[in-house]
Amino acid sequence: MPEIQWVLCPVCRNKTRLKIRGDTILINFPLYCPKCKQETLITAQNLNITIVKEPDAQTQSR
């Protein structure tokens, strides 16, 4: 049986409503935390979760 683990919020370190298995792969997944009400973009593979840092949107200047 594959290992199952709760996904913890990277901001407040509490459990979210999501569980992942050892063979789960998430790429650019929007993780929402019901406690701190923040959404964070994560990538998960082999039960390792990393936060995806996206650059802020740039305005076009003419």
N, C-alpha and C positions, 0 to 999 in steps of 0.2 A: 504494500500500500504506500503511495507517495506521501511525503511529508506535507502537512498543511499548516499554514501560519497566518495569523492576522496581519494585515497591513496597518502599520502605525502611522499616524499623522506626523510629517516631518516638522511641523510647527509646534504643536503642543504635546507630542509623543503619546497621545491616547489612541485607543483602538478606533478604527473606522468601521464601516459596515461591510468591509471587503476581506475575503480570505483568498489566499493564493496557494497553489500546489507547487511542488518542486519543479514540475515541467511546464509551468505557466510562463509565457512571455508577453509582456506588456510594453508597448512602444508609444511614447507620448500620450500616456493615459491621464485624463483629468481626474485626480483624486480629490473628493470632497470630504471634509471633516465636519460632522454634524455638531461637534462641541464648539470648535473655534470658528466655524462657518467660513473657512478659507478653502480655496481650491488651488491645488498645486499640481503641476505637470510632472509625472514620474515615468521612469522606465524600470521594469522589473524583469530579471532573468536569473534562474537558479536560486531563487529566494533572496537575491540581492537587489535592493531598491535604491535607485539614484534619482536625485532631483534634476530635472531638465531646466537649465537656465536659458530663456529665450531673450534675445535683445529687444529692447523697447521699439515700438514702431516709429519710424522716422517720417516726418512730413516732407512732401516733395516741394522743392522751391524752384521757381522758374527764373 
